[in-house]
Amino acid sequence: MALALKASIRIAETERGLILLDGRDGQYYELNDSAADMLRALIGGMTTADAARQISERYGVGTGLALTDLSGLIQRLTDLGMVTP
């Protein structure tokens, strides 16, 4: 599942990942390095399965755990209104 950031969302790189800022209400959400890599993969057009494999290889975790984490990230960012699945 590729994701799209809502038009009001801006991304700022940090030493530890990314900060997503919603220009409409000032709400922000900080992502650590692994979550930032997940988001980059998904907004770059990767499927969830491909992103999970990439995260699994990069961080040395099981694909199942990577899929669970990806699903959680997608759900959280959707709930916050920051992405469109």
Summary of the structure (lengths in Angstrom):
residues: 85
radius of gyration: 12.3
end to end distance: 6.9
largest distance: 37.4
contacts: 238
relative contact order: 0.22
helix: 47%
strand: 25%
